């Protein structure tokens, strides 16, 4: 578990009242409930996600799920010991307002965990170049092409979210720190361990981008007019992905030959990556 990997004592959750703000399918809320929290509330603006969360938590008496926005939490001031908000604020219209809401509902010395998208690297610039073309082709066409390309279910969800979520923001670490400090948080830690996604290694990220290339190759190969009509848009996006892959290979070759050190290679490939942050309300 990422918390344990970064030295967080999981016994701390015993008897705590916790909020999973923007809970989606509820995995963090359920984890905190299983770790002994006295009460956990998961809230999300999506009713569909809450259906899945309630199914996963069936039979658990110390967790419940409610529909609410992280920008307008329906909870009293200083009512939680811990708030988790993972992968949420960078998709909202007003991240500062959302962070003020988290600070409001946290008790003094309460802890917050955030996951925010970081600037730089190869993956996100590639995704942002592709997004307009994917959106022009439409959700249903891209979704169908992902099935035809044989992408794993988790990658289908990831890419569809990357392409079609309305808002995506990215933060340098100093920007994330300043936002937290301005809203009364201190003892801010950026966790570096437990990276289980595309940040795990250069080869993992390369494999993910190759899957993305396979998606657009599938679109280009279709004879169905629905696909052919959008093939020109896909071709431009595919070229960008291939270029990114070639540059990743060049960076890896440079590292192997001793021309750049591992830290520089990591920075060029991943940039800031995902910011996984633990902070304490002052």
DOZA-700307 format. One line per field, with one value per residue (C-alpha): z, x, y. Coordinates in pm, whole numbers, always signed. Example, Ala and Ser with C-alpha at 12.3 -4.5 7.8 and 13.67 -1.06 7.14 Angstrom:
REM DOZA-700307
zz c(+780; +714)
xx c(+1230; +1367)
yy c(-450; -106)
This chain:
REM DOZA-700307
zz c(+0; -93; +258; +421; +156; +254; +629; +724; +1032; +921; +1285; +1292; +1120; +1420; +1557; +1316; +1120; +756; +430; +79; -124; -489; -401; -743; -695; -327; -297; -58; +155; +184; +264; +548; +684; +681; +862; +1159; +1104; +1318; +1031; +668; +425; +55; -158; -531; -783; -1002; -907; -1130; -939; -608; -725; -775; -442; -250; -411; -311; +47; +94; +451; +594; +875; +913; +558; +357; +29; -58; -367; -320; -486; -342; -412; -176; +90; +296; +622; +934; +1004; +1168; +1145; +1006; +1122; +774; +420; +108; -224; -487; -851; -814; -793; -1129; -1288; -1108; -1209; -888; -713; -461; -351; -320; -102; +119; +162; +268; +518; +651; +728; +876; +1248; +1364; +1318; +1079; +780; +409; +127; -227; -566; -829; -1186; -1226; -1513; -1757; -1896; -2210; -2129; -2060; -2347; -2578; -2430; -2457; -2824; -2892; -2690; -2952; -3218; -2991; -2893; -3259; -3328; -3030; -2722; -2880; -3175; -2955; -2702; -2975; -3122; -2780; -2763; -3116; -3035; -2736; -2475; -2115; -1933; -1694; -1985; -2165; -1860; -1823; -2184; -2208; -1894; -2028; -2359; -2249; -1895; -1940; -1732; -1671; -1478; -1406; -1125; -1064; -709; -593; -722; -528; -212; -237; -284; +30; +237; +130; +267; +609; +560; +694; +730; +361; +234; -126; -130; -370; -305; -423; -784; -933; -1257; -1569; -1351; -1241; -1513; -1861; -2004; -1840; -1982; -2324; -2316; -2232; -2519; -2752; -2649; -2736; -3073; -3126; -3065; -3344; -3578; -3528; -3617; -3930; -4043; -4017; -4336; -4153; -4266; -3907; -3858; -4200; -4160; -3861; -3984; -4080; -3725; -3584; -3820; -3687; -3329; -3406; -3546; -3219; -3016; -3234; -3201; -2824; -2825; -3038; -2801; -2504; -2675; -2737; -2371; -2264; -2507; -2375; -2019; -2116; -2282; -1978; -2154; -1901; -1541; -1408; -1235; -1556; -1752; -1500; -1513; -1891; -1913; -1620; -1527; -1193; -1245; -998; -680; -388; -93; +279; +474; +816; +889; +1106)
xx c(+0; +134; +79; +286; +559; +604; +622; +264; +158; -163; -264; -324; -662; -801; -1102; -1065; -1343; -1242; -1365; -1288; -1364; -1424; -1429; -1517; -1554; -1467; -1138; -975; -1289; -1312; -941; -971; -1278; -1089; -799; -1026; -1168; -1477; -1663; -1578; -1783; -1714; -1862; -1859; -2046; -2108; -2408; -2279; -1953; -2139; -2338; -2013; -1876; -2184; -2162; -1795; -1872; -2172; -2187; -1949; -2109; -1847; -1853; -2123; -2140; -2314; -2347; -2173; -1921; -1574; -1632; -1931; -1902; -2221; -2034; -1979; -1659; -1381; -1567; -1298; -959; -845; -942; -833; -875; -696; -695; -980; -879; -704; -1042; -1241; -1332; -1186; -912; -846; -1210; -1195; -885; -1052; -1341; -1107; -938; -1276; -1401; -1068; -1005; -689; -392; -605; -428; -500; -378; -385; -290; -232; -104; +248; +392; +655; +764; +642; +309; +88; +210; +136; -211; -288; -186; -415; -715; -865; -855; -1002; -1279; -1350; -1385; -1618; -1637; -1824; -1585; -1275; -1430; -1511; -1161; -1011; -1207; -1099; -736; -752; -649; -680; -990; -790; -614; -944; -1077; -754; -737; -1108; -1075; -760; -928; -1278; -1269; -1363; -1083; -721; -471; -103; +117; +485; +578; +625; +274; +124; +312; +204; -159; -147; +35; -209; -492; -341; -154; +191; +436; +387; +543; +576; +576; +819; +758; +487; +456; +241; +127; +301; +569; +705; +973; +1061; +968; +624; +557; +682; +449; +155; +230; +269; -80; -202; -32; -209; -542; -487; -346; -670; -872; -665; -713; -1092; -1297; -1609; -1689; -1726; -1355; -1232; -1398; -1174; -857; -682; -713; -587; -286; -156; -197; -28; +273; +308; +295; +556; +785; +752; +837; +1145; +1264; +1209; +1431; +1697; +1694; +1727; +2017; +2186; +2157; +2300; +2596; +2662; +2577; +2311; +2266; +1965; +1818; +1826; +1678; +1396; +1322; +1310; +1081; +844; +875; +703; +492; +206; +231; +127; +110; +45; -8; -136; -390; -228)
yy c(+0; +345; +485; +212; +243; +609; +543; +630; +428; +256; +210; +586; +533; +345; +533; +826; +997; +1018; +1168; +1043; +1356; +1268; +899; +753; +378; +411; +226; +474; +499; +122; +93; +347; +165; -164; +0; +71; +419; +468; +633; +698; +904; +887; +1163; +1212; +1424; +1116; +905; +625; +595; +583; +281; +91; +214; +98; -246; -279; -173; -401; -528; -267; -67; +208; +349; +523; +709; +1033; +1251; +1586; +1817; +1871; +2242; +2254; +1987; +1938; +1873; +2086; +2272; +2068; +1739; +1502; +1380; +1281; +1376; +1191; +1371; +1164; +1272; +1523; +1889; +1897; +1817; +2091; +2445; +2594; +2392; +2671; +2665; +2288; +2306; +2567; +2324; +2045; +2278; +2386; +2033; +1916; +1944; +2126; +1890; +1685; +1533; +1558; +1335; +1475; +1341; +1609; +1582; +1722; +1924; +1806; +1472; +1298; +1142; +1441; +1661; +1365; +1318; +1689; +1689; +1393; +1512; +1749; +1479; +1213; +1451; +1529; +1155; +1117; +899; +608; +572; +585; +347; +95; +124; +51; -273; -366; -287; -521; -266; -393; -269; -51; +123; +176; +362; +560; +677; +758; +970; +1140; +1222; +1320; +1459; +1828; +1985; +1884; +2097; +2037; +2165; +2217; +2121; +2480; +2561; +2271; +2370; +2732; +2634; +2419; +2681; +2952; +2740; +2681; +2354; +2281; +1988; +1923; +1598; +1483; +1104; +942; +572; +336; +452; +178; +348; +478; +641; +304; +292; +415; +74; +86; +430; +324; +24; +248; +485; +189; +75; +421; +399; +67; +237; +489; +228; +35; +344; +399; +38; +34; +26; +141; +495; +610; +543; +652; +993; +1064; +890; +1215; +1345; +1015; +1011; +1343; +1226; +894; +1076; +1269; +950; +776; +1079; +1066; +696; +757; +1027; +799; +541; +805; +905; +542; +493; +805; +678; +339; +504; +723; +1049; +1152; +1043; +857; +1161; +1366; +1079; +1044; +1417; +1428; +1126; +1189; +1557; +1608; +1297; +1267; +1471; +1248; +1483; +1451; +1773; +1879; +2152; +2420)
